Amino acid sequence: MSTLTSWLVTLVVFQPVLCAVLVALLPQNEKRLVRAWTFLSMLINFGLTVWLYAAFDPKGTEFQLEQRLPWITELGISYHVGVDGLAVSLMLLTGFLGPLVVLSSWSFIQNRVKSFHLSLLLIQTAMLGTLAALDVILFYVFFEAMLIPMYILIGVWGSEERTKAAMKFFLYTLAGSLVMLVAILAVYFIGQPAGARSFDYAAFYNSLAPANRELAACAAGKVAACGSLSPMALTLKAYGPWMFLGFAIAFAIKVPMFPVHTWLPDAHTEAPVAGSIILAGVMLKMGTFGFWRYAVPLFPVAAQQMRVPFAILAVIGIVYGAMMCLAQRDVKRLIAYSSVSHLGFCMLGIFALTAEGASGSAYQMLNHGVSTGALFLLFGFLYERRHTRAIIDFGGVARSMPLFSALFLIITFSSIAVPGTNGFVGEFLVLLGAFKAPDLPLWLPVLASTGVILSATYMLWMVQRVFFGPLTHVENARLKDLDVRELLTGLPFVALVLIMGVQPQFFLDRLKTSTDRYVARAQIGLNLPIQDERTRVAVIPLPSSEPVAAVPGSASVQR
């Protein structure tokens, strides 16, 4: 493997922030140059994520293209990055959205243009770093770093209530992150012996694995196992549920799950188009990704004990979000509540603890980023022309903007999971996995299925009134259709909707290794044989002197 390939993950993560340094050096009044350089930087980043995606071997080890360097060795903190199937897929999605986010705001943002584009580049690095981090402290640093640029995007370039929305977003997510930090420190001190502590993800998981197996055997009804629990297992039995909740609360806020979702509609409604695309496209997935990577695998017994309550909250989110959409008269707020509903499917798939549910959840993460991101993008184009979000102010838009209406309708089909689109594949797999989950009540997936019907109801209701209703406002008759820039921004979303709907296996193959590992770790103790080779976390060791990177297939196990 070449030196450049060994540094590929680091290059993908930090290339946007390196380009941000050059943007910062540009004159404040050179708006076109700032936009062009930021777009080029994002385009390069997308190319790097495509290279990363292609370099990932679906049949290789779980974590690939790793790089690990000493950082704060006294505390067991290292710079450790690498990707698994889910992380590399979400990084590709992040790279795909980057240049389109810049194009979406090309003419809309006219004030503080340089600061706006600097924020975009900084948040790109923070999101990519969160997905690539394999050291828990490094993950936490990137996880927190996302807050500041998004707070600035909403608070500076948002709508009338931007200050309130930005503050609400910041306080909610910061509170959850602080709870997670307590849980991280608890695992560090409780789960590992003094003198051998490390914040590396493999150390976290592998140090808890034996105790989790003991607790799983005890929970399965093996009386002998309950009477011979090790001190670590007894400690995990007492504090494990609380540590699980520490991670789960932080990630539930980020998703967001019901009932900690109330910051999202305000943030989406008041954010500029670019902020809404980033939120819907990638940032919300940090919550579902956190459940997938950290909360459930680290504490499988606690997750199994709480899977029904979390599945119930997921289904409530699906139905509640859809019902709230039916009550909305603001297009952007309707799309925001649809995110609550669609991400409920992701959470239901995660807590189904089945292969189909996990595959559907991972695929739905990608689908939601494409479909909902596209809805915010396209409505942003309409908002630039009309400067109103009220459904009642539209009507007959299809007559004056036929091309725009066609694109919006295709994305609507994706959002309501019409067969042949990406949305159908994800939601079908989630529901199939939920129906097959032996320990979930049957009424949960049945009730979740109504969310599919409700999504068609509220989306088609909105489309009918905005695009095909009577032309009651003269302003709508004079609307100009999409220009070349807007068309080039919207078409990639449409293409991806169709490609992911017709050829899902290409993407599912990359996700399979991660899906298999997640299910094996999450199912420990559910009357299934424990397969060490599928539950163990294998990573490269710290280099003794020279920095090295992993060759896929040659990982060693850190315990």
Residue pairs with C-beta under 8 A, 6 or more apart in sequence:
1 549
1 551
1 552
4 11
5 55
5 65
5 549
6 65
6 67
6 548
6 549
7 67
7 549
8 48
8 51
8 52
8 55
8 65
9 52
9 65
9 66
9 67
9 81
9 82
9 83
9 132
10 67
10 81
11 48
12 45
12 48
12 49
12 52
12 91
12 95
12 128
12 132
13 81
13 125
13 128
13 129
13 132
14 125
15 41
15 44
15 45
15 48
15 125
16 41
16 42
16 45
16 98
16 121
16 122
16 124
16 125
16 128
17 121
17 122
17 125
19 37
19 38
19 41
19 44
19 121
20 41
20 118
20 121
20 122
20 125
22 37
23 34
23 37
23 38
23 41
23 114
23 117
23 118
23 121
24 114
24 118
26 33
26 34
26 37
26 114
27 33
28 114
31 110
31 113
31 114
34 113
34 114
34 117
35 102
35 106
35 113
35 117
38 102
38 117
38 120
38 121
39 99
39 102
39 103
41 121
42 95
42 98
42 99
42 101
42 102
42 120
42 121
42 124
43 98
43 99
45 95
45 98
45 124
46 95
46 96
46 98
46 99
47 95
48 95
49 91
49 92
49 94
49 95
49 96
49 128
50 92
50 95
52 65
52 83
52 88
52 91
52 92
53 88
53 89
53 91
53 92
53 510
55 64
55 65
56 64
56 65
56 83
56 85
56 88
56 510
57 64
57 552
57 553
58 85
58 509
58 510
58 512
58 513
59 513
60 513
60 552
60 553
61 538
61 552
61 553
61 555
62 84
62 513
62 514
62 517
62 537
62 538
63 82
63 83
63 84
63 134
63 537
63 538
63 539
63 550
63 555
64 82
64 83
64 84
64 550
64 552
65 82
65 83
65 549
65 550
65 552
66 80
66 81
66 82
66 134
66 539
66 540
66 549
66 550
66 555
67 79
67 80
67 81
67 82
67 547
67 548
67 549
67 550
68 78
68 79
68 80
68 81
68 134
68 539
68 540
68 541
68 542
68 543
68 547
68 548
68 549
68 550
69 78
69 79
69 80
69 542
69 543
69 547
70 78
70 79
70 542
70 543
71 77
71 78
71 79
71 135
71 138
75 197
75 199
76 188
76 197
76 198
76 199
76 200
76 203
77 135
77 137
77 138
77 198
77 199
78 135
78 138
78 198
78 199
78 200
78 542
79 135
79 138
80 133
80 134
80 135
80 138
80 200
80 201
80 539
81 129
81 132
81 133
81 134
81 138
82 132
82 134
82 539
82 550
83 91
83 131
83 132
84 513
84 514
84 517
85 362
85 510
85 511
85 512
85 513
85 514
85 515
86 289
86 292
86 293
86 362
86 365
86 511
86 514
86 515
87 131
87 132
87 289
87 293
87 514
88 510
89 362
89 366
89 507
89 510
89 511
90 131
90 282
90 285
90 289
90 365
90 366
90 369
91 128
91 131
91 132
93 281
93 282
93 285
93 366
93 369
93 370
94 124
94 127
94 128
94 131
94 281
94 282
95 128
96 492
96 496
97 277
97 278
97 281
97 282
97 369
97 373
98 120
98 124
100 277
100 377
100 489
100 492
100 493
101 120
101 274
101 277
101 278
102 117
102 120
102 274
103 485
103 488
103 489
104 273
104 274
104 277
104 377
104 380
104 381
104 489
105 116
105 272
105 273
105 274
106 485
107 384
108 272
108 273
108 380
108 384
109 116
109 157
109 272
109 274
111 157
112 156
112 157
115 152
115 156
116 153
116 156
116 157
116 274
119 149
119 152
119 153
120 149
120 153
120 274
120 278
122 145
122 148
122 149
123 146
123 149
123 150
123 153
123 278
125 145
126 142
126 145
126 146
126 149
127 142
127 146
127 278
127 282
127 283
127 286
129 138
129 141
129 142
129 145
130 139
130 142
130 143
130 146
130 286
130 289
131 286
131 289
133 139
133 141
133 142
134 200
134 201
134 202
134 539
135 199
135 200
135 201
136 184
136 187
136 199
136 200
136 201
136 204
136 294
137 184
137 199
138 199
139 201
139 294
140 177
140 180
140 181
140 184
143 177
143 286
143 290
144 174
144 177
146 283
146 286
147 170
147 173
147 174
147 177
150 169
150 275
150 278
150 279
150 283
151 166
151 169
151 170
152 166
153 271
153 272
153 274
153 275
153 278
154 162
154 165
154 166
154 169
154 267
154 270
154 271
154 272
154 275
155 162
155 163
155 166
155 167
156 162
157 272
157 275
158 165
158 166
158 270
158 271
158 272
158 275
159 269
159 270
160 270
161 266
161 269
161 270
162 270
162 271
164 266
164 270
165 263
165 266
165 267
165 269
165 270
165 271
166 267
166 270
168 262
168 263
168 266
168 267
169 263
169 266
169 267
172 253
172 256
172 260
172 262
172 263
173 253
173 254
173 263
175 253
176 249
176 250
176 251
176 252
176 253
176 254
176 260
177 250
179 246
179 249
179 250
180 246
180 247
180 249
180 250
180 251
182 246
183 242
183 243
183 244
183 245
183 246
183 247
184 199
184 246
186 239
186 242
186 243
186 246
187 204
187 208
187 243
187 298
188 197
188 199
188 204
189 197
190 235
190 236
190 239
190 243
191 204
191 207
191 208
191 211
191 232
191 236
192 198
192 203
192 207
197 203
198 204
198 558
200 539
200 558
201 293
201 537
201 539
202 537
202 538
202 539
202 557
202 558
202 559
203 558
203 559
204 298
205 297
205 298
205 521
205 537
206 536
206 537
206 557
206 558
206 559
207 559
208 232
208 236
208 298
208 299
209 535
209 536
210 230
210 232
210 233
211 230
211 232
211 233
211 235
211 236
212 236
212 299
212 300
212 301
212 524
212 525
213 524
213 525
213 530
214 225
214 229
214 230
214 233
215 229
215 233
215 236
215 237
215 240
215 301
215 525
216 300
216 301
216 524
216 525
216 526
216 530
217 225
217 525
218 225
218 226
218 229
218 233
218 237
219 301
219 304
219 305
219 525
220 525
220 526
220 527
229 237
236 299
236 301
240 299
240 301
240 302
241 299
241 302
241 305
241 306
243 298
243 299
243 302
244 295
244 298
244 299
244 302
244 303
244 306
245 302
247 290
247 291
247 294
247 295
247 298
247 299
248 291
248 295
248 306
248 310
249 260
250 290
251 286
251 287
251 288
251 290
251 291
251 294
251 295
252 260
252 287
252 313
253 260
253 263
253 287
254 283
254 284
254 286
254 287
254 290
255 261
255 284
255 287
255 288
255 291
255 343
255 346
255 347
256 263
256 264
256 284
256 287
256 340
256 343
257 287
257 310
257 313
257 314
257 317
257 343
257 344
257 347
258 313
258 316
258 317
258 320
258 321
258 340
258 344
259 313
261 317
261 321
261 340
264 279
264 284
264 336
264 339
264 340
265 333
265 336
265 337
265 340
267 275
267 279
267 336
268 276
268 279
268 280
268 332
268 333
268 335
268 336
268 339
268 376
269 330
269 332
269 333
269 336
269 389
271 279
273 376
273 377
273 380
273 383
276 332
276 376
276 380
277 373
277 376
277 377
280 335
280 339
280 368
280 369
280 372
280 373
280 375
280 376
281 369
281 370
281 372
281 373
282 369
284 339
284 343
284 368
285 365
285 368
285 369
287 343
288 343
288 346
288 347
288 350
288 361
288 365
289 365
291 347
291 350
292 350
292 358
292 361
292 362
292 514
292 518
295 303
296 303
296 350
296 351
296 518
296 521
296 522
297 518
297 521
297 522
300 521
300 522
300 523
300 524
300 525
301 524
301 525
303 310
303 351
303 522
304 353
304 439
304 522
304 525
304 526
307 351
307 353
307 439
307 440
308 439
308 440
308 441
310 347
310 351
311 347
311 348
311 351
311 352
311 434
311 440
311 444
312 444
313 347
314 344
314 345
314 347
314 348
314 351
314 448
315 344
315 348
315 444
315 447
315 448
316 344
317 340
317 341
317 343
317 344
317 347
318 341
318 344
318 345
318 348
318 447
318 448
318 451
319 341
319 447
319 448
319 450
319 451
319 454
320 340
320 341
321 337
321 338
321 339
321 340
321 341
321 342
321 344
321 451
322 337
322 338
322 341
322 450
322 451
322 454
322 455
322 457
322 458
323 454
324 337
324 340
325 334
325 337
325 338
325 341
325 454
325 455
325 458
325 459
326 454
326 457
326 458
326 461
328 334
328 337
328 391
328 458
329 390
329 391
329 392
330 389
330 390
330 391
331 379
331 389
331 390
331 391
331 394
331 462
331 466
332 376
332 379
332 383
332 389
333 389
334 391
334 458
334 462
335 372
335 375
335 376
335 379
338 372
338 375
338 415
338 455
338 458
338 459
339 368
339 372
341 451
341 454
341 455
342 364
342 367
342 368
342 371
342 372
342 415
342 455
343 368
344 448
344 451
345 360
345 361
345 364
345 426
345 427
345 430
345 431
345 448
345 451
346 361
346 364
346 365
346 368
346 430
347 361
348 357
348 361
348 430
348 434
348 444
348 445
348 448
349 357
349 358
349 359
349 360
349 361
349 362
349 364
349 429
349 430
349 433
349 434
350 357
350 358
350 361
351 357
351 440
352 358
352 361
352 430
352 433
352 434
352 436
352 437
352 440
353 437
353 519
353 522
353 523
353 526
354 433
354 434
354 436
354 437
354 519
355 433
355 515
355 516
355 519
356 429
356 430
356 432
356 433
356 436
357 429
357 430
357 432
357 433
357 434
357 436
357 437
358 433
358 515
358 518
358 519
358 522
359 429
359 433
359 508
359 511
359 512
359 515
360 425
360 426
360 427
360 428
360 429
360 430
360 431
360 432
360 433
361 426
361 430
361 433
362 511
362 514
362 515
363 422
363 425
363 426
363 429
363 504
363 507
363 508
363 511
364 426
364 427
364 429
364 430
366 422
366 426
366 500
366 507
367 414
367 422
367 423
367 425
367 426
367 500
368 426
370 414
370 422
370 493
370 496
370 497
370 500
371 411
371 414
371 415
371 422
371 423
371 493
371 497
372 415
373 493
374 411
374 414
374 490
374 493
374 494
374 497
375 408
375 411
375 412
375 415
377 489
377 490
377 493
378 404
378 407
378 408
378 411
378 490
379 408
381 404
381 482
381 486
381 490
382 394
382 397
382 401
382 404
382 479
383 389
385 479
385 480
386 393
386 394
386 475
386 476
386 479
388 394
391 462
391 465
391 466
392 465
393 473
394 465
394 466
394 467
394 469
394 473
394 476
395 465
395 466
395 469
395 470
395 471
395 472
395 473
395 476
396 467
396 468
396 469
396 470
396 471
396 472
396 476
396 477
397 404
397 405
397 466
397 467
397 476
397 479
398 405
398 467
398 468
399 471
399 477
400 476
400 477
400 478
400 479
400 480
400 481
401 479
401 480
401 481
401 482
402 481
403 481
403 482
403 487
404 481
404 482
404 486
405 467
407 482
407 490
407 491
407 493
407 494
408 463
408 467
409 463
409 467
410 421
410 494
410 497
410 498
411 493
411 494
411 497
412 459
412 460
412 463
413 420
413 421
413 423
413 497
414 421
414 422
414 423
414 497
414 501
415 423
415 455
415 459
416 423
416 452
416 455
416 456
416 459
416 460
417 423
417 424
417 426
417 427
417 428
417 452
417 455
418 424
419 501
420 498
420 501
420 502
421 497
421 498
421 500
421 501
422 496
422 497
422 500
422 501
422 504
423 497
423 501
424 501
425 500
425 501
425 504
427 452
430 448
431 445
431 448
431 449
431 452
434 440
434 444
434 445
434 448
435 442
435 445
439 526
471 477
482 490
500 507
516 534
517 534
517 535
520 531
520 534
520 535
521 534
521 535
524 530
524 535
536 557
537 557
537 558
538 555
538 556
538 557
538 558
539 550
539 555
539 556
539 557
539 558
540 548
540 549
540 550
540 555
540 556
541 556
541 558
